[in-house]
Amino acid sequence: MGGQPPPATELLPSERAVVLLSCALSAFGSGLLVATHALWPDLRSRARRLLLFLSLADLLSAASYFYGVLQDFSGPSWDCVLQGALSTFANTSSFFWTVAIALYLYLSIVRAARGPRTDRLLWAFHVVSWGVPLAITVAAVILKKIGYDASDVSVGWCWIDLEAEDRLLWMLLTGKLWEMLAYVTLPVLYLLVRKHINRAHAALSEYRPILCNSHRLQRGTSVADKKLVLIPLIFICLRVWSTVRFVLTLCDSPAVQAPVLVVLHGIGNTFQGGANCIMFVLCTHAVRTRLFSLCCCCCSSQPSAQSPAGPPGAPAPSKTRASQESRQTPELPST
């Protein structure tokens, strides 16, 4: 990244449309996660509380990226700096909350951390996941490191000014360092959790082979196991394109402007909230059932003879089932 900066990466209207759609879907998905948390208090496990804060960070991230892509900045301006600061804070906070969820699941499932100890841990997550990104972002704004980046390390939005002498250091501090650490930390933590689940299930199969509900427990564990594996996979698949373009920019490679890479980078950076919604709302039975019941109630809002007995009674079995599942495996269904 020495010498004259490369020409700006031109965003085609079709590329902008795809990334804007990704931002909108991510914002909708994050909002839906927040709404389900507000609507059903009995589903508010500690893991889902952490997911709430991740969703808030993803919602702010998607909104700030949407504005950046919509504007498609062509030079430095005050709103470029503001948008870059908001997306930097939200994006970095999203990294920290994603790792915090993995660490919490590891400590609560593998280390069996409970009670006041986990409460202190939640406070520590807040201090780190909000405080560190805020401190880094404020420092970057004060030192005038956030600005126009010619879409070589972004897709229309603003981030670190490519003309800053120490731009590499600030690119690492404002995202890339935490992103690459997450690539390593998330798979390790989730593999340890999966290994622990497999051991626990093997012990249960050995000592309680004829238990009537062993098949049901095996099925629940298998579902949770698959979702645990998907979390780091989805994170890496979404974020890797941003890292690829970052490396290409460091190498002054013209491939950084390849349309396919630009679109993948745009979707990867903006769709985290949508991916979390798919996994924790649409692919979570208790939440999905209630959501569909709520939609049915809204659709059949006309007064009818069977209305009082119909929709209001429908959610009750799912609530009972959800509370029974949460007593059996308190954290795993939340993932």
Helices and strands as residue ranges (DSSP letters): H 13-39, G 41-43, H 46-71, H 78-105, I 106-110, H 116-142, E 146-147, E 159-160, H 167-171, I 172-176, H 177-207, H 214-250, G 254-257, H 259-270, H 272-277, I 278-282, H 285-299, G 311-313, H 315-328, G 332-334
